[in-house]
Every structure is written in C-alpha cells, then in structure tokens.
Amino acid sequence: MFFCLASGAAFGAMAVFGKLAYAEGATVGTLLAIRFLFASGLFWAGNATVVAKEGQSLFKFARRDAVLALGLGAGGYALQAGLYFTALPRIDAGVLSLLVFTFPIIVAVAAVALGRERMTRRRAVALAASSCGLVLVVGGAGALDPVGVVLGLAAAIVYSGYILVSERVAQRMSPLTLAALVCTGAAGALTVGTVLVGQFQPGELTLAGWWWLLCLAGVSTVAAIALFFAGLARVGPTRSSILATVEPLVTVALAFAVFGETIGLAGLAGGALVVAAVLLAQT
C-alpha cells in the first residue's frame, strides 16, 4: 500500500516540478525532451541491473513488441505529455491534474464501446459523477484559458487510448522493459520534434532549472512508475488503482503550498466527485 501511495504522490508532484522548471528557463520542448532522455537512460540502467543479477539478456523480447512499445512512446505517450505540458502554463496545476485524472472513466467507457467490457449501473453512475465533477472544476476555477482546458482533456483522451493499446503488449513484456522502450520512443520523437521547431533550448536553463527537470524525470517518471509496479505486485490492480487517486489530491495540495493556487469550493466539490467516480469505477 505504501508503494502505491508513494507512486501517486510522485506523479502528483509532476505539474509542480514542471511549473518550477518553466520559471527557470525551460521551454515546453526542452522540458519534454530532457525529461524523457533522462528517464529512458535511468530505465535502461535499471534493466541492465536486473538482468545482470538474473543472468539474462537485456534484449529478451519479441521484435514486434519492441516496435509497438517504441511506437506507443513516440505516438502516444509523447503526444499525451506534449498536450499536458503545453496546457500547464495556461491553467493551474491542480485544475489540470483533475482534468487529466478523468482518464480512468474514459478508459472504462472506451472499453465498453470496444466490446471488451459491459456497461454496468456502477459505471454509468461513475460516468455521470465524473461529468458533473468536471463541470464544477471548470466552472469553479473562475476565468480559465479555454485552450488550456481543451489541451488538458485531450491529454486525458490520448492517455486513455495509450492504455487501451498498450494493455496487450504489457502482458507479454516485463514492466521495466516496457517503460524503457516507451520512454525511448518518446525521447526520440520529442527531441527530434522540438529541435525542428526550435523549442529545444537547454542553454537557457539555469542550474535550478536542470535540477527541477532531473526531479521531473527521476521522481515523477522513473520512481513513480517503479513504485507503482512494486505496489501492483503486492496489492493487485484494483487496490493499486484506488490508491492512485491520491495523485490529484497531492497536486492540489502542492500547488497551493508552492504557488498559492486555489480552486474554490465548487472546484473542490468537483474534484471530490471526479475522485469518487474513479473509486466507484475501480471497485
């Protein structure tokens, strides 16, 4: 249980680390490229350590799965991260976190639409509660940048698609290897893309900016994923998903503590509805 809560807290700090990096000279492109370059290197180092202990090959996976995982990183995870961190300068970190955290409900609805699962009364109530919560979050936050809101919801939709597509390859590949390949694909796509559009400007970063990017990669990417997998192995998928709801709560609390961001009573009520909807859908 501790591992799952720590993972949620690490993910919850992501938006705060991002805003702090922006304040120290990071562009969206610099942040994205360096985050995934750091993360992929750390994941491969972790893989190498594991296989050295077990005496196995570092590349023990099917070529088709490797290509799919790289594609998921380059086309799915990279796009989701791009949408998220482009929205981050436009709206408060807590509001963005609650918008993106609707992805478990989107996944549940999409799974029903694809015929993988069936629509139950519990899921229908969760969908209605999540929708009402979103209205309250957006309406209670006052004047919001509409582009930021759209980008945040788009990030949730893209991440939902990423989860649905990656579900099967995750069954055939170790989580650590899958994470390394996905981050490698994202790092390659984002580095090339940001260089081409002139957004890769690491020279503009202050020393503090490099530190916040390292925190983003090490804490909110590698440690967050590793802790989640460790918790998943111990408490199972249902309980780990429920414990993950600490993520937006941590973001809201940290954003208030660091930046003084508030979302108002209506926003808090909406956030509670979103979290309750996720709990209802997962239990």
C-alpha positions as a LaTeX table, in Angstrom:
\begin{tabular}{lrrr}
\hline
Residue & $x$ (\AA) & $y$ (\AA) & $z$ (\AA) \\
\hline
Met1 & 0.00 & 0.00 & 0.00 \\
Phe2 & 2.88 & 2.37 & 0.84 \\
Phe3 & 4.40 & 1.86 & $-2.62$ \\
Cys4 & 1.12 & 2.78 & $-4.36$ \\
Leu5 & 0.61 & 5.88 & $-2.23$ \\
Ala6 & 4.22 & 6.96 & $-2.81$ \\
Ser7 & 3.74 & 6.44 & $-6.56$ \\
Gly8 & 0.62 & 8.61 & $-6.55$ \\
Ala9 & 2.44 & 11.32 & $-4.61$ \\
Ala10 & 5.38 & 11.20 & $-7.06$ \\
Phe11 & 3.05 & 11.53 & $-10.04$ \\
Gly12 & 1.18 & 14.29 & $-8.21$ \\
Ala13 & 4.36 & 16.37 & $-7.95$ \\
Met14 & 4.84 & 16.34 & $-11.75$ \\
Ala15 & 2.91 & 19.53 & $-12.51$ \\
Val16 & 4.68 & 21.43 & $-9.73$ \\
Phe17 & 8.11 & 20.35 & $-10.96$ \\
Gly18 & 7.07 & 21.42 & $-14.46$ \\
Lys19 & 5.99 & 24.91 & $-13.40$ \\
Leu20 & 9.17 & 25.37 & $-11.38$ \\
Ala21 & 11.25 & 24.34 & $-14.42$ \\
Tyr22 & 9.35 & 26.83 & $-16.61$ \\
Ala23 & 10.23 & 29.58 & $-14.15$ \\
Glu24 & 13.93 & 28.68 & $-14.53$ \\
Gly25 & 14.13 & 28.99 & $-18.31$ \\
Ala26 & 12.69 & 25.71 & $-19.59$ \\
Thr27 & 10.60 & 25.78 & $-22.75$ \\
Val28 & 7.93 & 23.13 & $-23.31$ \\
Gly29 & 10.21 & 21.42 & $-25.83$ \\
Thr30 & 13.27 & 21.49 & $-23.57$ \\
Leu31 & 11.28 & 20.08 & $-20.66$ \\
Leu32 & 9.76 & 17.25 & $-22.69$ \\
Ala33 & 12.95 & 16.17 & $-24.47$ \\
Ile34 & 15.21 & 16.26 & $-21.41$ \\
Arg35 & 12.61 & 14.59 & $-19.19$ \\
Phe36 & 12.36 & 11.54 & $-21.44$ \\
Leu37 & 16.07 & 11.44 & $-22.28$ \\
Phe38 & 16.86 & 11.29 & $-18.57$ \\
Ala39 & 14.04 & 8.82 & $-17.84$ \\
Ser40 & 14.91 & 6.41 & $-20.66$ \\
Gly41 & 18.56 & 6.36 & $-19.54$ \\
Leu42 & 17.55 & 5.60 & $-15.95$ \\
Phe43 & 15.13 & 2.87 & $-17.05$ \\
Trp44 & 17.76 & 1.16 & $-19.22$ \\
Ala45 & 20.21 & 1.34 & $-16.32$ \\
Gly46 & 17.59 & $-0.32$ & $-14.14$ \\
Asn47 & 17.00 & $-3.02$ & $-16.74$ \\
Ala48 & 20.72 & $-3.68$ & $-17.01$ \\
Thr49 & 20.99 & $-4.06$ & $-13.23$ \\
Val50 & 18.08 & $-6.53$ & $-13.10$ \\
Val51 & 19.29 & $-8.73$ & $-15.96$ \\
Ala52 & 22.85 & $-8.73$ & $-14.58$ \\
Lys53 & 21.53 & $-10.19$ & $-11.33$ \\
Glu54 & 19.39 & $-12.76$ & $-13.14$ \\
Gly55 & 21.97 & $-13.58$ & $-15.83$ \\
Gln56 & 19.57 & $-12.94$ & $-18.73$ \\
Ser57 & 19.81 & $-10.98$ & $-21.96$ \\
Leu58 & 18.94 & $-7.29$ & $-21.82$ \\
Phe59 & 17.01 & $-7.67$ & $-25.08$ \\
Lys60 & 14.80 & $-10.62$ & $-24.23$ \\
Phe61 & 11.62 & $-9.52$ & $-26.02$ \\
Ala62 & 9.93 & $-10.02$ & $-29.40$ \\
Arg63 & 10.90 & $-7.57$ & $-32.13$ \\
Arg64 & 7.24 & $-6.87$ & $-32.90$ \\
Asp65 & 6.55 & $-5.96$ & $-29.27$ \\
Ala66 & 9.63 & $-3.73$ & $-29.19$ \\
Val67 & 8.47 & $-1.84$ & $-32.29$ \\
Leu68 & 4.97 & $-1.49$ & $-30.82$ \\
Ala69 & 6.35 & $-0.20$ & $-27.50$ \\
Leu70 & 8.59 & 2.33 & $-29.26$ \\
Gly71 & 5.60 & 3.43 & $-31.34$ \\
Leu72 & 3.46 & 3.79 & $-28.22$ \\
Gly73 & 6.10 & 6.08 & $-26.78$ \\
Ala74 & 6.64 & 8.12 & $-29.94$ \\
Gly75 & 2.99 & 8.42 & $-30.93$ \\
Gly76 & 1.02 & 8.03 & $-27.70$ \\
Tyr77 & 2.95 & 8.93 & $-24.60$ \\
Ala78 & 4.87 & 11.72 & $-26.32$ \\
Leu79 & 1.62 & 13.29 & $-27.55$ \\
Gln80 & $-0.03$ & 12.99 & $-24.14$ \\
Ala81 & 2.96 & 14.59 & $-22.43$ \\
Gly82 & 3.10 & 17.33 & $-25.06$ \\
Leu83 & $-0.56$ & 18.20 & $-24.51$ \\
Tyr84 & $-0.16$ & 18.11 & $-20.72$ \\
Phe85 & 2.90 & 20.33 & $-20.51$ \\
Thr86 & 1.57 & 22.73 & $-23.14$ \\
Ala87 & $-1.56$ & 23.15 & $-21.02$ \\
Leu88 & 0.42 & 23.58 & $-17.79$ \\
Pro89 & 1.50 & 27.23 & $-18.34$ \\
Arg90 & $-2.10$ & 28.14 & $-19.26$ \\
Ile91 & $-4.07$ & 26.79 & $-16.27$ \\
Asp92 & $-3.44$ & 25.99 & $-12.61$ \\
Ala93 & $-1.65$ & 22.75 & $-11.81$ \\
Gly94 & $-4.48$ & 21.45 & $-9.60$ \\
Val95 & $-7.16$ & 22.07 & $-12.22$ \\
Leu96 & $-5.04$ & 20.38 & $-14.91$ \\
Ser97 & $-4.43$ & 17.36 & $-12.70$ \\
Leu98 & $-8.16$ & 16.91 & $-12.09$ \\
Leu99 & $-8.94$ & 17.27 & $-15.80$ \\
Val100 & $-6.37$ & 14.63 & $-16.76$ \\
Phe101 & $-7.43$ & 12.31 & $-13.94$ \\
Thr102 & $-10.70$ & 11.66 & $-15.74$ \\
Phe103 & $-8.80$ & 9.13 & $-17.88$ \\
Pro104 & $-9.90$ & 6.05 & $-15.83$ \\
Ile105 & $-13.53$ & 6.90 & $-16.63$ \\
Ile106 & $-12.68$ & 7.45 & $-20.31$ \\
Val107 & $-10.90$ & 4.08 & $-20.38$ \\
Ala108 & $-13.94$ & 2.37 & $-18.84$ \\
Val109 & $-16.32$ & 3.94 & $-21.38$ \\
Ala110 & $-13.99$ & 3.13 & $-24.29$ \\
Ala111 & $-13.65$ & $-0.47$ & $-23.12$ \\
Val112 & $-17.44$ & $-0.77$ & $-23.21$ \\
Ala113 & $-17.62$ & 0.82 & $-26.68$ \\
Leu114 & $-14.97$ & $-1.60$ & $-27.97$ \\
Gly115 & $-16.85$ & $-4.59$ & $-26.56$ \\
Arg116 & $-14.12$ & $-5.50$ & $-24.07$ \\
Glu117 & $-16.36$ & $-4.87$ & $-21.07$ \\
Arg118 & $-20.03$ & $-4.22$ & $-20.44$ \\
Met119 & $-21.73$ & $-1.10$ & $-19.15$ \\
Thr120 & $-22.94$ & $-1.62$ & $-15.61$ \\
Arg121 & $-25.04$ & 0.60 & $-13.38$ \\
Arg122 & $-21.94$ & 1.37 & $-11.32$ \\
Arg123 & $-20.02$ & 2.56 & $-14.38$ \\
Ala124 & $-22.95$ & 4.64 & $-15.61$ \\
Val125 & $-23.16$ & 6.39 & $-12.22$ \\
Ala126 & $-19.38$ & 6.91 & $-12.26$ \\
Leu127 & $-19.58$ & 8.49 & $-15.72$ \\
Ala128 & $-22.36$ & 10.85 & $-14.61$ \\
Ala129 & $-20.49$ & 11.80 & $-11.43$ \\
Ser130 & $-17.28$ & 12.42 & $-13.34$ \\
Ser131 & $-19.09$ & 14.63 & $-15.87$ \\
Cys132 & $-20.71$ & 16.69 & $-13.11$ \\
Gly133 & $-17.36$ & 16.94 & $-11.35$ \\
Leu134 & $-15.70$ & 18.26 & $-14.49$ \\
Val135 & $-18.35$ & 20.95 & $-14.86$ \\
Leu136 & $-17.79$ & 22.04 & $-11.26$ \\
Val137 & $-13.99$ & 22.01 & $-11.59$ \\
Val138 & $-14.06$ & 24.14 & $-14.74$ \\
Gly139 & $-16.85$ & 26.41 & $-13.54$ \\
Gly140 & $-15.46$ & 26.84 & $-10.03$ \\
Ala141 & $-11.97$ & 27.80 & $-11.14$ \\
Gly142 & $-13.07$ & 31.24 & $-12.36$ \\
Ala143 & $-11.61$ & 32.65 & $-15.56$ \\
Leu144 & $-9.86$ & 29.75 & $-17.30$ \\
Asp145 & $-7.91$ & 29.67 & $-20.52$ \\
Pro146 & $-10.21$ & 27.59 & $-22.79$ \\
Val147 & $-7.24$ & 26.33 & $-24.81$ \\
Gly148 & $-5.63$ & 25.04 & $-21.62$ \\
Val149 & $-8.83$ & 23.20 & $-20.65$ \\
Val150 & $-9.13$ & 21.61 & $-24.10$ \\
Leu151 & $-5.47$ & 20.57 & $-24.03$ \\
Gly152 & $-5.91$ & 19.02 & $-20.58$ \\
Leu153 & $-8.96$ & 17.00 & $-21.64$ \\
Ala154 & $-7.20$ & 15.99 & $-24.86$ \\
Ala155 & $-4.28$ & 14.71 & $-22.78$ \\
Ala156 & $-6.72$ & 12.54 & $-20.80$ \\
Ile157 & $-8.24$ & 11.15 & $-24.01$ \\
Val158 & $-4.85$ & 10.40 & $-25.60$ \\
Tyr159 & $-3.62$ & 8.72 & $-22.40$ \\
Ser160 & $-6.76$ & 6.58 & $-22.33$ \\
Gly161 & $-6.03$ & 5.41 & $-25.87$ \\
Tyr162 & $-2.43$ & 4.70 & $-24.90$ \\
Ile163 & $-3.60$ & 2.50 & $-22.01$ \\
Leu164 & $-6.04$ & 0.55 & $-24.18$ \\
Val165 & $-3.46$ & $-0.09$ & $-26.90$ \\
Ser166 & $-0.63$ & $-0.97$ & $-24.52$ \\
Glu167 & $-2.73$ & $-3.40$ & $-22.48$ \\
Arg168 & $-1.84$ & $-6.48$ & $-24.51$ \\
Val169 & 1.84 & $-5.79$ & $-25.06$ \\
Ala170 & 2.13 & $-5.22$ & $-21.30$ \\
Gln171 & 1.07 & $-8.83$ & $-20.79$ \\
Arg172 & 3.98 & $-10.11$ & $-22.90$ \\
Met173 & 6.81 & $-7.87$ & $-21.68$ \\
Ser174 & 8.27 & $-7.02$ & $-18.29$ \\
Pro175 & 7.01 & $-3.66$ & $-16.96$ \\
Leu176 & 10.53 & $-2.27$ & $-16.59$ \\
Thr177 & 11.47 & $-3.13$ & $-20.17$ \\
Leu178 & 8.18 & $-1.76$ & $-21.50$ \\
Ala179 & 8.74 & 1.51 & $-19.61$ \\
Ala180 & 12.29 & 1.79 & $-21.00$ \\
Leu181 & 11.11 & 1.25 & $-24.60$ \\
Val182 & 8.16 & 3.64 & $-24.28$ \\
Cys183 & 10.36 & 6.37 & $-22.80$ \\
Thr184 & 12.97 & 5.78 & $-25.51$ \\
Gly185 & 10.35 & 6.18 & $-28.23$ \\
Ala186 & 9.02 & 9.34 & $-26.58$ \\
Ala187 & 12.53 & 10.74 & $-26.11$ \\
Gly188 & 13.42 & 10.20 & $-29.77$ \\
Ala189 & 10.21 & 11.71 & $-31.13$ \\
Leu190 & 10.21 & 14.70 & $-28.78$ \\
Thr191 & 13.89 & 15.51 & $-29.18$ \\
Val192 & 13.70 & 15.48 & $-32.99$ \\
Gly193 & 10.40 & 17.38 & $-33.00$ \\
Thr194 & 11.48 & 20.09 & $-30.60$ \\
Val195 & 14.79 & 20.61 & $-32.41$ \\
Leu196 & 12.96 & 21.01 & $-35.73$ \\
Val197 & 10.59 & 23.67 & $-34.34$ \\
Gly198 & 13.33 & 25.49 & $-32.44$ \\
Gln199 & 11.97 & 24.64 & $-28.97$ \\
Phe200 & 14.99 & 22.69 & $-27.74$ \\
Gln201 & 16.92 & 25.33 & $-25.80$ \\
Pro202 & 18.80 & 23.69 & $-22.91$ \\
Gly203 & 21.26 & 26.59 & $-22.85$ \\
Glu204 & 18.50 & 28.83 & $-21.45$ \\
Leu205 & 18.13 & 26.67 & $-18.32$ \\
Thr206 & 19.51 & 27.86 & $-15.00$ \\
Leu207 & 21.14 & 25.40 & $-12.62$ \\
Ala208 & 17.87 & 25.26 & $-10.69$ \\
Gly209 & 16.05 & 24.51 & $-13.95$ \\
Trp210 & 18.26 & 21.46 & $-14.55$ \\
Trp211 & 17.54 & 20.33 & $-11.00$ \\
Trp212 & 13.75 & 20.55 & $-11.47$ \\
Leu213 & 13.97 & 18.64 & $-14.77$ \\
Leu214 & 16.01 & 15.95 & $-13.05$ \\
Cys215 & 13.33 & 15.76 & $-10.34$ \\
Leu216 & 10.67 & 15.51 & $-13.05$ \\
Ala217 & 12.47 & 12.58 & $-14.70$ \\
Gly218 & 13.74 & 10.83 & $-11.59$ \\
Val219 & 10.85 & 11.34 & $-9.16$ \\
Ser220 & 7.71 & 11.87 & $-11.27$ \\
Thr221 & 8.63 & 9.43 & $-14.05$ \\
Val222 & 11.07 & 6.66 & $-13.09$ \\
Ala223 & 10.41 & 6.46 & $-9.33$ \\
Ala224 & 6.65 & 6.92 & $-9.81$ \\
Ile225 & 6.41 & 4.08 & $-12.33$ \\
Ala226 & 8.74 & 1.75 & $-10.41$ \\
Leu227 & 6.84 & 2.32 & $-7.15$ \\
Phe228 & 3.51 & 1.69 & $-8.88$ \\
Phe229 & 4.71 & $-1.63$ & $-10.31$ \\
Ala230 & 6.11 & $-2.62$ & $-6.90$ \\
Gly231 & 2.76 & $-1.84$ & $-5.29$ \\
Leu232 & 0.82 & $-3.54$ & $-8.06$ \\
Ala233 & 2.69 & $-6.80$ & $-7.45$ \\
Arg234 & 1.78 & $-6.69$ & $-3.76$ \\
Val235 & $-1.83$ & $-5.46$ & $-3.59$ \\
Gly236 & $-3.23$ & $-6.19$ & $-7.06$ \\
Pro237 & $-4.68$ & $-3.95$ & $-9.79$ \\
Thr238 & $-7.94$ & $-2.94$ & $-8.09$ \\
Arg239 & $-6.45$ & $-1.73$ & $-4.82$ \\
Ser240 & $-3.49$ & $-0.09$ & $-6.57$ \\
Ser241 & $-5.86$ & 1.83 & $-8.86$ \\
Ile242 & $-7.88$ & 3.01 & $-5.86$ \\
Leu243 & $-4.76$ & 4.15 & $-4.01$ \\
Ala244 & $-3.64$ & 6.04 & $-7.14$ \\
Thr245 & $-6.44$ & 8.54 & $-6.54$ \\
Val246 & $-4.08$ & 10.29 & $-4.12$ \\
Glu247 & $-2.36$ & 11.81 & $-7.20$ \\
Pro248 & $-4.67$ & 14.80 & $-7.91$ \\
Leu249 & $-5.02$ & 15.45 & $-4.19$ \\
Val250 & $-1.24$ & 15.75 & $-3.86$ \\
Thr251 & $-1.11$ & 18.06 & $-6.89$ \\
Val252 & $-3.78$ & 20.37 & $-5.47$ \\
Ala253 & $-2.05$ & 20.46 & $-2.07$ \\
Leu254 & 1.42 & 21.09 & $-3.51$ \\
Ala255 & 0.14 & 23.75 & $-5.93$ \\
Phe256 & $-1.44$ & 25.57 & $-3.00$ \\
Ala257 & 1.69 & 25.25 & $-0.85$ \\
Val258 & 4.18 & 26.27 & $-3.55$ \\
Phe259 & 2.22 & 28.69 & $-5.77$ \\
Gly260 & $-0.77$ & 29.64 & $-3.63$ \\
Glu261 & $-3.15$ & 28.19 & $-6.24$ \\
Thr262 & $-6.74$ & 27.62 & $-5.10$ \\
Ile263 & $-9.67$ & 26.08 & $-6.94$ \\
Gly264 & $-12.56$ & 27.33 & $-4.76$ \\
Leu265 & $-15.34$ & 25.40 & $-3.05$ \\
Ala266 & $-17.06$ & 24.45 & $-6.31$ \\
Gly267 & $-13.74$ & 23.21 & $-7.69$ \\
Leu268 & $-13.08$ & 21.18 & $-4.54$ \\
Ala269 & $-16.56$ & 19.65 & $-4.77$ \\
Gly270 & $-15.97$ & 18.86 & $-8.44$ \\
Gly271 & $-12.58$ & 17.31 & $-7.66$ \\
Ala272 & $-14.19$ & 15.17 & $-4.96$ \\
Leu273 & $-16.79$ & 13.98 & $-7.49$ \\
Val274 & $-14.09$ & 13.09 & $-10.03$ \\
Val275 & $-12.11$ & 11.12 & $-7.44$ \\
Ala276 & $-15.29$ & 9.44 & $-6.18$ \\
Ala277 & $-16.21$ & 8.49 & $-9.74$ \\
Val278 & $-12.81$ & 6.86 & $-10.27$ \\
Leu279 & $-13.17$ & 4.95 & $-7.00$ \\
Leu280 & $-16.64$ & 3.81 & $-8.00$ \\
Ala281 & $-15.46$ & 2.63 & $-11.42$ \\
Gln282 & $-12.45$ & 0.76 & $-9.99$ \\
Thr283 & $-14.15$ & $-1.04$ & $-7.10$ \\
\hline
\end{tabular}
